[in-house]
Amino acid sequence: MVPSSSEYIRRRVVAIIVVTGVIATVLVSSLTRNAPGLSVAQAIAGLGMITASIFFAIARDSGGYWFYAIRAGKVFDPNPVFPGDAQDRTWQGALIRNPWMAAVVGFELAALICLLAHALVPRHLIVFAWCYTIVLLPAATVGFSLLAARAGAQDALRILSGKHAFARPQHRAIQLVAADVLIAITTNFALVLPVRHKAAYSLEHGYGYPPFVVAFVILLLIVCGFMLAFAARSRRATLAGELLMGKADGQFVSLAGTPSRWLAVSRFRRYAFYLASIVVWAVLVCAAFAKWAPSLGFVPLYCVALLPLLLMYALERCAAMHRDLAEAQDAERSVLMTFSYEKLPGLIEERMT
């Protein structure tokens, strides 16, 4: 049985809360371990980037996801309300349709709450960070997800009825990967760089000190594991909607649909190579800094060591995009074979009368 719009939205919001809750809990756990004496600046950077990345993902995926859900007949509304053109110009619509603006708003929201917590409980910021993750962030995610669902559904109805009230520019595969890399590296810096204040990462004995090298290797392996896990996330339903609405252009299909020889290697072998190469790379970077730049500090060392991890992350996002594209194209063909594009807007209008 096809669920009603309210039931479908409820299920969608619950799924978002569960997924983002697990991700946020893991990331905040990393932040609090890396910064045992959490400062307000570290809290703002860490919690702000977690919130920003969640808001960015919701805003970027909502348009394609809801177009696919409505176009494929996965949701039914017995009394649909056609959005008026004036609703395009609301601040909520502008926020949802601009992922970068959504990310900025998410960061600012977390920053304001962190500053308030610092004023009220300056000595208990770690407890606040967990309260924010367990209580405040889910509440903010629910509200933002509902706004995204409303805007995405309204946009889908406009397109299906032939009303193009706003420009819908096409995107390319390189843009998606570049945005993911930028969000990943910014979040990574916010969560990992506080570790430089821990005793295990002290450079008192230099870059070549064996305990430091071992600790640094372990740190990079953990970061690599996180990045590989996040790189594998799927956007199949969103991509199916973007294909149906024509938002993914021909160059996108060409770039995402043609894997390199390296991506044809099994995932297990790729991951094993990544982890082994990270160990070698970490040791070489520590040796190079010990010989040629013994006084630069931890941050430059980490930035240089992170470069191959970003390349790995980008490659795995391309692999995930290629996988998603194949499945999304199957979903697109299924929708086009099941529903007639010319008849669907008429059915929507008929239900409205």
C-alpha positions in Angstrom: 0.0 0.0 0.0 1.3 3.4 -1.0 1.7 5.5 2.2 0.2 9.0 2.6 2.4 12.0 2.4 2.3 12.6 6.1 3.3 9.0 6.9 6.0 9.0 4.2 7.5 12.2 5.6 7.4 10.8 9.1 9.3 7.7 8.0 11.8 9.8 6.1 12.4 12.1 9.1 12.8 9.1 11.4 15.4 7.6 9.0 17.3 10.8 8.8 17.3 11.2 12.6 18.7 7.6 13.1 21.4 8.0 10.4 22.5 11.4 11.4 22.3 10.5 15.1 24.7 7.6 14.7 27.1 9.7 12.6 27.0 12.7 15.0 27.5 10.4 18.0 30.6 8.9 16.4 32.0 12.3 15.4 31.4 13.9 18.8 33.0 10.9 20.5 36.1 11.6 18.4 36.0 15.3 19.3 35.7 14.7 23.0 38.5 12.1 22.9 40.8 14.4 20.9 40.1 17.4 23.1 39.7 16.2 26.7 39.8 19.9 27.9 37.3 21.0 25.3 37.4 24.8 24.8 34.6 27.0 23.4 36.5 27.5 20.2 37.0 23.7 19.7 33.3 23.1 20.5 32.2 25.7 18.0 34.5 24.3 15.3 33.6 20.7 16.0 29.9 20.9 16.6 29.5 23.7 14.0 31.0 21.5 11.3 29.0 18.5 12.3 25.8 20.5 12.1 26.9 22.2 8.9 27.6 18.9 7.1 24.3 17.5 8.1 22.3 20.5 7.0 24.3 20.6 3.7 23.5 17.0 2.9 19.8 17.4 3.7 19.5 20.5 1.6 21.5 19.1 -1.4 19.6 15.8 -1.5 16.1 16.9 -0.8 15.2 18.2 -4.3 16.2 15.0 -6.2 14.9 12.7 -3.5 11.4 14.1 -3.3 11.1 14.4 -7.1 11.9 10.7 -7.3 9.5 9.8 -4.5 6.6 11.7 -6.1 7.5 10.9 -9.7 7.8 7.1 -8.9 4.4 7.1 -7.1 6.0 6.1 -3.8 3.8 8.6 -1.9 0.1 9.5 -2.2 -1.7 12.6 -1.1 -5.5 12.5 -1.5 -5.7 16.3 -1.1 -2.6 17.8 -2.6 -2.1 21.6 -2.2 -0.4 23.2 -5.2 2.3 25.7 -4.1 1.8 29.2 -5.2 4.5 31.1 -7.1 5.0 33.5 -4.1 6.2 30.6 -2.0 9.4 30.5 -4.0 10.5 33.8 -2.5 10.3 32.8 1.1 13.5 32.6 3.2 12.8 29.0 4.0 12.7 28.1 0.3 15.9 30.1 -0.4 17.6 28.3 2.5 16.6 24.8 1.5 17.6 25.3 -2.2 21.1 26.6 -1.4 23.1 23.8 0.4 26.0 26.2 1.2 23.6 28.7 2.8 22.1 25.8 4.8 25.6 24.8 5.9 26.4 28.3 7.1 23.1 28.5 9.0 23.8 25.2 10.6 27.3 26.3 11.7 26.0 29.6 13.1 23.2 27.8 15.0 25.8 25.5 16.7 28.1 28.5 17.3 25.4 30.5 19.1 24.3 27.5 21.3 28.0 26.9 22.1 28.5 30.5 23.2 25.4 30.3 25.3 26.7 27.1 26.9 30.1 28.7 27.5 28.4 31.6 29.4 26.2 29.2 31.5 28.4 26.1 32.1 32.0 27.0 31.0 33.5 24.1 32.9 31.2 21.4 31.5 31.5 21.8 27.8 32.1 18.1 27.2 28.8 17.4 28.9 27.2 20.1 26.8 28.6 18.6 23.6 26.9 15.3 24.4 23.6 17.0 25.3 23.8 19.0 22.1 24.3 15.8 20.1 21.6 13.7 21.9 18.9 16.4 22.3 19.5 19.7 20.4 20.9 18.4 17.2 18.2 15.9 16.6 15.5 18.6 17.2 17.2 20.9 14.8 17.6 18.1 12.2 13.8 17.3 12.5 12.9 20.9 11.9 15.3 21.3 9.0 14.2 18.0 7.5 10.6 19.0 7.5 11.4 22.3 5.8 13.4 20.3 3.2 10.6 17.9 2.6 8.1 20.7 2.1 10.4 22.6 -0.3 11.4 19.4 -2.2 7.7 18.3 -2.6 6.7 21.8 -3.8 9.5 21.9 -6.4 8.5 18.4 -7.6 4.9 19.4 -8.1 5.9 22.6 -10.0 8.1 20.7 -12.4 5.6 17.9 -13.0 2.9 20.5 -13.7 5.1 22.4 -16.1 5.6 25.4 -13.8 9.3 26.3 -13.6 9.2 29.1 -11.0 12.9 29.2 -10.5 16.1 28.2 -12.4 17.3 24.7 -11.9 20.9 24.6 -13.1 22.5 21.4 -14.0 25.4 20.0 -12.0 28.4 17.9 -12.9 30.1 15.0 -11.1 33.2 17.0 -10.4 31.1 19.5 -8.5 29.6 16.9 -6.2 33.0 15.3 -5.4 34.7 18.7 -4.8 31.9 19.7 -2.4 32.2 16.4 -0.6 36.0 16.8 -0.3 35.7 20.3 1.0 33.1 19.4 3.7 35.2 16.3 4.6 38.5 18.2 5.0 36.9 21.1 7.0 35.1 18.7 9.4 38.3 16.6 9.7 40.4 19.6 10.7 37.8 20.7 13.3 37.6 17.3 14.9 41.2 16.0 14.6 43.5 19.0 15.1 42.7 19.4 18.8 44.6 16.1 19.3 47.9 18.0 19.0 47.5 19.1 22.6 47.5 15.5 23.9 50.7 14.2 25.4 51.0 11.3 22.9 51.3 13.8 20.1 53.8 16.1 21.7 56.8 17.0 19.5 59.1 17.6 22.5 61.4 14.8 21.2 60.9 15.5 17.6 59.1 14.0 14.6 61.3 10.9 14.6 60.6 9.9 18.2 59.2 6.3 17.9 56.2 6.6 20.3 55.1 9.7 18.4 55.5 7.9 15.0 53.4 5.0 16.3 50.7 7.3 17.6 50.7 9.3 14.4 50.3 6.1 12.3 47.4 5.0 14.4 45.8 8.4 14.1 46.0 8.4 10.3 44.6 4.8 10.2 41.6 5.9 12.3 41.1 8.9 10.1 41.4 6.8 6.9 38.8 4.4 8.3 36.3 7.2 9.0 36.8 8.7 5.6 36.4 5.4 3.7 33.2 4.7 5.6 31.7 8.1 4.8 32.9 8.0 1.2 30.8 4.8 0.6 27.4 6.5 1.5 24.7 6.2 -1.2 22.7 8.9 -3.0 20.8 6.5 -5.3 17.3 7.8 -4.8 18.5 11.4 -5.0 20.4 10.7 -8.1 17.4 9.0 -9.7 15.4 12.1 -9.1 18.1 14.3 -10.5 18.2 12.2 -13.7 14.5 12.3 -14.0 14.3 16.1 -13.7 17.3 16.6 -16.0 19.5 18.1 -13.4 22.4 15.7 -14.0 23.8 16.7 -17.4 25.5 14.6 -20.0 28.9 15.3 -18.7 27.8 14.1 -15.3 26.7 10.8 -16.7 30.0 10.6 -18.7 32.2 11.3 -15.7 30.3 9.2 -13.2 29.5 6.3 -15.5 33.0 5.5 -16.6 35.1 4.0 -13.8 38.9 3.9 -13.9 40.8 0.7 -13.9 41.6 1.3 -10.2 37.9 1.5 -9.3 37.4 -1.9 -11.1 39.5 -3.5 -8.4 37.5 -5.1 -5.6 36.7 -2.9 -2.6 38.5 -5.2 -0.2 41.7 -4.9 -2.2 41.4 -1.2 -2.5 40.9 -0.7 1.2 43.8 -3.0 2.1 46.1 -1.0 -0.2 44.9 2.3 1.3 45.6 1.1 4.9 49.0 -0.3 4.0 50.1 2.7 2.1 49.0 5.0 4.9 51.3 3.3 7.3 54.2 3.7 4.9 53.3 7.3 4.1 53.0 8.3 7.8 56.5 7.0 8.6 58.0 8.7 5.5 56.3 12.0 6.3 57.6 11.9 9.9 61.1 11.1 8.7 61.0 13.9 6.1 59.9 16.5 8.6 62.5 15.3 11.2 65.2 15.8 8.6 64.2 18.9 6.7 61.6 20.7 8.8 62.2 19.8 12.5 60.4 22.9 14.0 57.3 23.4 11.9 54.8 21.9 14.4 52.0 19.3 14.3 49.5 21.1 12.0 51.8 21.3 8.9 52.7 17.6 9.4 49.1 16.6 9.6 48.2 18.7 6.5 50.8 17.0 4.4 50.0 13.6 5.7 46.3 14.1 4.9 46.8 14.7 1.2 46.7 11.0 0.1 43.7 10.4 2.3 41.8 13.2 0.5 42.8 11.5 -2.8 41.5 8.2 -1.5 38.3 9.8 -0.3 37.7 11.4 -3.7 38.4 8.1 -5.5 35.9 6.3 -3.3 33.3 9.0 -3.7 33.7 8.5 -7.5 33.3 4.7 -7.0 30.1 5.3 -4.9 28.8 7.7 -7.5 29.4 5.1 -10.3 27.5 2.5 -8.3 24.7 4.9 -7.5 24.4 6.0 -11.2 24.0 2.4 -12.4 21.2 1.8 -9.9 19.7 5.2 -10.4 19.5 4.7 -14.2 17.7 1.4 -13.6 15.2 3.3 -11.3 14.8 6.0 -13.9 14.0 3.5 -16.6 11.5 1.7 -14.3 9.7 5.0 -13.6 9.6 6.0 -17.3 8.2 2.6 -18.3 5.6 2.6 -15.5 4.4 6.2 -15.7 3.7 8.5 -18.6 5.2 11.9 -18.1 2.5 13.5 -20.1 -0.3 11.9 -18.1 1.1 12.5 -14.6 0.6 16.2 -14.3 -3.0 15.7 -15.5 -3.5 13.2 -12.7 -2.2 15.6 -10.2 -4.4 18.4 -11.3 -7.4 16.0 -11.4 -6.8 15.1 -7.8 -6.7 18.7 -6.9 -10.1 19.5 -8.3 
